[in-house]
């Protein structure tokens, strides 16, 4: 740890936003999220303050903007060195490590100027930018269900993805079509890999929405090691999707004691008992929600008393419904 601190002391001077203490904590936090040995914190710290930010082109297609909302809510994170103190800035990390060059929802330009922003980003950062895709890509009726600037989502994806350093599908819709692809899938909605099956440097972050912490950790990993995190055959990073939610759920002890909530609001529900009998899909879902949680790690759906709906699993709208026990 002493050598790590000394290294960070030397490189912190080059950072205009994060000081030595913040770099140390953020690198440790990211190492934990990425399931890396503690010594890798030094590598992450160097990447956080190295010259240049990762340019990001964010394409938003057929969806609800939930993943952009998750991205916008990157907030101060609990300090692992000081319980109860919340000052670790994922926001600062975004500003130091990522440069969003194009995002239709967030950018000021519109119309022709918006189109120019996209073409400029591709030209200026050819082969260097990370493409983030949000929302499904409708193929029905030649793609007319999602048209931006007179061009279909299919056409736009085919233009932007080939020259990207990496492509990240964020959220269930971008991964496999999500809600839009649920039966009867009237728009012919699909995910990124269905349009570009030969895409290689691809990362899938399913969820409805995906957690911004996993997105930031993946991009910082790419910046640090020059490659995406280790992934399974579907492109999902092991650090986020290799364990069942049930394994890390705080309600698991009640499951083992066969103490189940039977009715919403009953005494077991108020005491935090297991939600399996109410339709919880935690035992069948792989995600790190219980670990990274949401809203600055304050809580997550199951912790708040709502059953997991299995949103990180393939085609969950069809395969995981009904979401509640007793639904028709």
Secondary structure, DSSP 8 states (H G I E B T S, - for coil): -HHHHHHHHHHHTT-SS--HHHHHHHHHHHHHHTT--GGGHHHHHHHHHSSS-EEEEEEE-BS-SHHHHHHHT--EEE-TTSTT-EEEEHHHHHHHHEEEEEETTT-S--HHHHHHHHHHHHHHTTTT-EEEEESBEE-GGGGTTSEETTEEHHHHHHHHGGG-SEEEEESHHHHH-GGGGSTT-TT-EE-HHHH-TT--SEEEE-SSS--HHHHHHHHHHHHHHSS---B-TTSBBHHHHSSBGGGG-TTHHHHHTT-B--STTSHHHHTT-B-GGGT--GGG-B--HHHH-BTTTTB-TTTTT-----TTSTTHHHHS--SSTT--
